[in-house]
Amino acid sequence: MAKLQGAFTALVTPMNTDFSVDYEGYRKLVSYQLEAGISGLLPLGTTGETPTLDESEEEILIDITIDEVKKYTAKTGRKVPVIVGAGSNNTRDAVRYTERAKQKGADYALVVTPYYNKPSDEGIFRHFEEVSKVGIPVIVYNIAGRTGKNICTSLLMRIAELPNIAGVKEASGDINQMMEVIEKIAMKKKDFCVLSGDDGLTLPLVAAGGDGVISVVSNLVPDLITKLAVSAVEGDLKTAREIHYRLQPFFKAAFVDGNPTSIKFAMNQKGIPAGTLRLPLVDIAESAKPVVVAAMKQCGLL
């Protein structure tokens, strides 16, 4: 399987004022990403408010993404991979969502650690073992801050030996753990990608041998995040460093009132389709708005 490298946007799901999905806005967002040169797209991630979507809405969003990518590829000849979020804390559902991603023509499935249940390491291994049998490349999503369970490197080493495991979205926030994953897995399995789950850690991770980022901030600035990630992968650390430090204030502000609350507010400031949020998420707090606006101005984004 081809190794993923570069910047991959964890797409927001634009919402209308009546809390229905703004499908036309979503289509425009996907087109905006593609025209900006993004390396790949991820619908149905956490940033897409997937826990609040029903399955019919999810399927339409997948279909729109794949349709827009096909049209873009036909026009430009550039193939842009689609990674569909397929995680659940119920293994049977995770398998079913992964099968759906495969059937709809996605290139990869992103499968998060089973959350809330707090399974043992053996339970997590067997969860990914079942998902790996579907036959589509799988990116493991490690984010202990949301799931309550860290996938330690020794466990990920076992998971990486399963068929169809293509890499990891590493959002542990621990750069030492990320480097250990690179050393013990990616340096031995050349097609295993290690992608940052935190925009602010893209540069250090790639400099240590990682492959890029699954990004929230690229919803707003896909061109800059792509240039940052690709420059770093290609060894142009000077360019990557310049973009990193330019955007560093916004890397912080983009999460000042949670995700995707803050990034949706920033997108709305620029007229990029985002809209409102569905409960239990609510629009950004008044006190956070000037923080986001100030960071955008400081970074030259407004």
Secondary structure by P-SEA (a helix, b strand, c coil): ccccccbbbcbbbbbccccccaaaaaaaaaaaaaaaccccccccccccccccccaaaaaaaaaaaaaaaaaaaaaccbbbbbbbbbccccaaaaaaaaaaaaaacccbbbbcccccccccaaaaaaaaaaaaacccbbbbbbbcccccccccaaaaaaaaacccccccccccccaaaaaaaaaccccccccbbbbbccccaaaaaaaacccccccccccccaaaaaaaaaaaaacaaaaaaaaaaaaaaaaaaccccccaaaaaaaaaaacccccccccccccccccaaaaaaaaaaaaccc
